[in-house]
Amino acid sequence: MENVEICHCMGVTYADIENALHSAEVFSDVEKEFEEVQKITHCSTGCGGCHDKIMETISEIMSK
């Protein structure tokens, strides 16, 4: 996937999410990983409109 911006408010890209996820030692569940990605990237803390897309992206990356 090309490096598209997913969270426009915070300028978070697919690669930013992927990098944040790979800082974790083990994937547990999507909701927990969302919280970790959010702490690192601050995604979905502006308008929140990207929440579902962030969750989809995390699920996609975790299933690779």
C-alpha positions in Angstrom: 0.0 0.0 0.0 1.3 3.4 -0.8 1.9 5.7 2.1 -1.4 7.6 2.3 -2.4 10.0 5.0 -5.1 8.4 7.1 -5.5 11.0 10.0 -5.7 14.4 8.3 -6.0 16.3 11.6 -2.6 15.0 12.9 -1.0 14.1 9.6 -0.7 10.4 10.4 0.1 8.1 7.5 -0.1 4.4 6.9 3.6 4.1 7.5 3.3 6.0 10.8 0.7 3.5 12.0 2.8 0.6 10.8 5.9 1.9 12.5 4.0 2.4 15.8 2.6 -1.1 15.6 6.0 -2.6 15.0 7.3 -1.0 18.2 5.1 -3.5 20.0 6.7 -6.9 21.0 3.5 -8.8 20.5 0.1 -8.0 18.9 -2.8 -8.6 21.3 -6.1 -7.2 20.0 -7.0 -4.4 17.6 -8.6 -2.2 20.3 -5.5 -2.4 22.6 -3.2 -1.7 19.6 -5.3 1.3 18.6 -4.7 2.8 22.0 -1.0 2.2 21.7 -0.9 3.7 18.1 -2.9 6.6 19.4 -0.4 7.3 22.2 2.5 7.3 19.7 0.9 9.1 16.7 -1.9 11.1 18.3 -4.2 9.8 15.5 -7.9 10.2 16.0 -7.5 12.8 18.7 -8.7 15.7 16.5 -12.1 15.3 14.9 -12.1 11.5 15.3 -13.4 10.9 11.8 -10.5 8.6 11.0 -11.2 6.1 13.8 -12.7 3.4 11.7 -10.0 3.7 9.0 -7.3 3.6 11.7 -8.9 0.4 13.1 -9.1 -1.1 9.6 -5.4 -0.2 9.0 -4.3 -1.8 12.3 -6.3 -5.0 11.5 -4.7 -5.2 8.0 -1.2 -4.7 9.4 -1.8 -7.2 12.2 -3.0 -9.8 9.7 0.2 -9.6 7.5 
